[in-house]
Amino acid sequence: MDTATTSSIRVLMFPWLAYSHIHPFLELAKKLSKRNFCIYLCSTPANLACIKEKEPSVEFVELHLPSLPELPPHSHTTKGLPRHLLSSLMKALDMSRPSFSEILGALKPDLLISDFLQPWAPAKALSLNIPTVLFMVSAAMPYCLLLDLVKISGSTALPLRSNHVHGYNYENDDLTLQDRVLQSLEGSCNLMLIRSLRELEGKYVGELSVQAMKKIVLVDPLVQELSEEEDEKTEIMEWLNKKDPRQSCLFHSAASVTCRGKTEKS
């Protein structure tokens, strides 16, 4: 390992096995990698196969899930997975705790950035004195409403920050979605990232911060960097915006545009 890597802050990212979760983690990883962070992104081979050769600034770590009869390795992703197998995928992920523990022990990251569906990840990191920051890839409102419902129901899960997560036994435990959110909150540090905008969700962000007893840092919706082909499309749109709105244009497959019978290169 070179000196630059050892002097960087080492971060392991662990999103849920859906690309709608992996994509925001990946975009955040690329931005952090430009700020002296050494980033590892952990997911199944089925997910990483789509992105492995496209992101040289991020190191990908394969997490191998147990192969269940109805869930072979190529199905260890939500992409194309029938809805009735989502619970099996969650079960397989929960069964991968030993493999994830080995990854944590081998990498020894300074920080874990985790999703909320695998509360055993921050619990394991905590046992190794590795702090965990939750990254909520959806808006703040759903989590705010969930904690409101927990409070209204009189659940003993609130207030959060109890110590039971330190010795929690996840073996053979069928966790509900509410359990997963609450235990992830309890096992993580007092900082939480949310993919949202204060202009849209300022009220809910404030309420969630009080309910969860955490400082919330908003991560603006992360936009994938444009490829050369997408850059070309942007140039075309800029060119079109300069044209008279009453002028019609015809696009040819040779990437030229015909306007009133005159052909111009785009």
PyMOL commands that set and color helices and strands:
alter all, ss='L'
color gray80, all
select helices_A, chain A and resi 3-7+19-35+45-48+73-75+83-95+97-107+120-127+141-152+164-167+177-187+198-212+228-241
alter helices_A, ss='H'
color red, helices_A
select strands_A, chain A and resi 9-14+37-43+59-62+111-114+132-136+191-195+215-219+249-251+256-259+262-265
alter strands_A, ss='S'
color yellow, strands_A
deselect
rebuild
show_as cartoon
